[in-house]
Amino acid sequence: MYDEAELLDTSGLMCPEPVMMLHGAVRDCAVGGVIKVIATDPSTQRDIPKFCSFLGHELLEQQQSDKCYIYWIRKQEA
C-alpha cells in the first residue's frame, strides 16, 4: 500500500508504550515520510488518531484484523 513506509511494530506493548515509540519514530522520520504502525493494544484506536490530530500529522489509513491494529501516518511539518 505505502511501499516506502517505515515499519514500527509495537505488538505486545500496552499504553502508553506504542504512542511513545511512535513519537520517537516520527521525530526521526523525514517530513512527508510514512510510518506503518502495527499494534495489539486496542487503546491505540483512540490514542493514535488523537496523537496525529494533536501534533498535526496525517493519519492516512487505519485497519483492524484479528486483534491487530494497523495505522499509516504521514509526518507533516511542525
Phi, psi and omega in degrees: 000294175247087190301330183268010184292139172280134183268131174235105182262110180251021181306135179087349180267146181248161180310134010261008187302316180301319181288324177296319178292322177297319179302316178294320180295320179295319180300321183275350183274146176288150175302132182091349179288157181244137177243130174259120181253129173248128183222157174244351179279117181298337180293345177294338177299332177263315189289319184289315175300322177294320177302312181296315181297315183294321184263357174083020177269156185265119173277103186287319183195152170220144181224157175226135173207123175046060177064022176237132182242130183235134182228143172242124186233131176256126179288131176253161178295143180282000000 
